[in-house]
Amino acid sequence: MSSAAITLRSGLYAETLAGLPRSGAELGTLLDERSLADSLGPAILGAIAQARASGLDAFTPDDALLSLPSSVPEAAVRNLFASVLGWPFSQSDELLNPELPAYGARTLAQWSGAADALAEHSARLGSMLAPGEGGGAQHARGQWFVNGQAYTLAELVMTIRMGNLNGLDKALEADLNTMLANTTLARQLMSIVGEMKWRRGQAELEAAPSTLLPDLNANDDYQAYVEAAGLNTRELGELGTRFRGADSYLARSSNAALAGLGISGTDYDDTINELQSLFDSINTENDVKRLQIQNRQNERTNMLEGMSTYYSGVSAVNQLLGQNIG
């Protein structure tokens, strides 16, 4: 199907309103069958009206009362009667389809039921089409169809809500995974900061009094700590660029390590400060995620309560109807 898939409200649980993939020939056959069902239904209702006006209480499928457009192939009508209505269209069809009931006149009530069956059949076929082709969710006579599958209204409502719940669970999972990744990264950054601060202190002790902090070895005094924390030097430098832009000291120190160069004492301090700022930023993002997760969990609780209330209501109505009918 060339049309883009859409969903009903927030999505059907395991059911996207995209139609069922079909070849060009299959699509043409489906459209022809749907058109035939749409033509035959009104023709049957017209025949019922004529029969009542003539005082008839029954007529056969191939009776002259049932007037079909001349463009409708009779073979297609015969197939539709056999496959959808379960009746032989003519005496010869009874012989060709021995599994069908005997050919004969059907009551007006049976014909009315046939018109309803054709309306549902058309809706089912329509639901197999993509929304852009006139498909999507279809309904007829209180029956809903999605991708060719039948739903009662209660089932459809519950399915939609299950779809909403499924989408919410996926969002919760993504938020939790983000928090976990952030927490792991923050722990790794603090490990690097701790090692670099220790090395800076050692360098100060090794330097002559009243002198500036000497250059440090980018491989031994930076890259080794990054890799010991489980991070990649190049990727950490790229993260620094995304965090601080072209002036990132993380990127500068990472490039120095990859090139086998030294890091000045000032750049070393600035790299430590940038690591701490990145740590703070990650913690802030986790605080926001924590609030989002709390809101989603509240929404999920409300959604489950609503589903339970709706299901209880449907069950109570069905029980009441059963008692009244009984």
Secondary structure, 3 states (H helix, E strand, C coil): CCCCCECCCCCECCECECCCCCCHHHHHHHHHHHHHHHHHHHHHHHHHHHHHHCCCCEECCCCCCCCCCCCCCHHHHHHHHHHHHCCCCCHHHHHHCCCCCCCCCEEHHHHHHHHHHHHHHHHHHHHCCCHHHCCCCEEECCEEEECCEEECHHHHHHHHHHHHHHHHHHHHHHHHHHHHHHHHHHHHHHHHHHHHHHHHHHHHHHCCCCCCCCCEECHHHHHHHHHHCCCCHHHHHHHHHHHHHHHCHHHHHHHHHHHCCEECHHHHHHHHHHHHHHHHHHHHHHHHHHHHHHHHHHHHHHHHHHHHHHHHHHHHHHHHHHHHHC
